[in-house]
Amino acid sequence: MIDRKYYYAWVDFLDGTIKFVINNFDSLLKAASYLGMALAFTFALIIILKAYRRKYYNYQALEALGLFDDDKIRVSFKKDAIIFKKYNRALDVESFEEIKNNLEHIYGVKIEHISRLKKSFRFPYIKLHLNCFPEQLDFSSCPDLKKGEFWLGIDGTGSNVIQDTIADFKNTLLILASKGSGKSVAIRAIVKSFFDTYGDNPVHELIFVDAKGTDFIDFKQIYNAQIYDPTDLDQFEYIVSYIDSYIKSLEQFRLRLQKEEVSVSHWFKYKGDRPKPIFFVFDELRQYAGKSDLKIKITKDSPKEDIEDARREELKKKIAKQINKLAELYRPSGTIIIGSSQDSRQGTYQFDFTNFKEQLISKQNTAQSQALTGCSKKATDKELIKGKFIYISDTVRKIKCPYLELPGDK
């Protein structure tokens, strides 16, 4: 049964409402018309804004690229980025890399980096970073590094790119870059950033094997570096012999650890005596570690030139094997190998590219981009010049290497 008190309250409320409507009918009718007009205007404005967004963000072109998710897409523009908040869920960062050139053409921008932004309880956003690299990145911007780290520069997000040779065992780097790409400048910055972490007490010996023999002269004075020219047969023979002796010392130490039943993740953690590690820079590798079709049969009557050429071919094979062995077996020893060349084709070398997990590459053709990065478009960027490279490590990203001016530069 309904409580009479509540019943009469509802009757009074309804009665008062009816009287209010009757007494103010004209005013209410006018307000309703205004409200209807406001709703109609709002609805029209939404339609206009949607049409504007469709044209401004060029949805038609995005739809043609297969970016829509159930006929929907959501894009926002920032000062230095374009963010896809809703898009085809079948796509990932690699998919956006494949259509990067199309997106640059659609929006008239330069996309330097593509990243995936994780969002709690939501599908991850895709962020296109725009024009993030400075015209010149000075070495003075080098961050504070731990011992065993070297600085490669910054990526498209402005974050520092650092390679740790101790904690991560990333002690090899292969630079495959064409002439004028900034390869030698990058090597100089890598070497200086690494050795500066040790101050006046460097742990490593620094050795350059350089077919040009002129790019790293300053390091003789700065870090007491040794520089060998492999185009000179005597120097080539000496450095191959020196590396051979070094490998033997590493092997003897490894056997000693085995005999003492000592297990260390990195030899630097061993408190006793150990071989002094070497920081190797093998520049212009194609010249002295590349494959050759030259076949020379040596006899007692062979001229001196043939004998020297045959010896040089033997040394090429030997130094390639040494590079493989150092990279494969002696990562915990502290040995560091920076290799570089202008030719990016694996088949032209006698050492194994797979021993260099980290790579720095300049502009490539479509086939080489696919072979090196796993993406046919990643390394075809025409702006991969003057210190800009693709850095291949745990991720594949575009970076800008620092510029380092040394006392001998003119």
Disulfide bonds with the S-S distance in Angstrom:
none
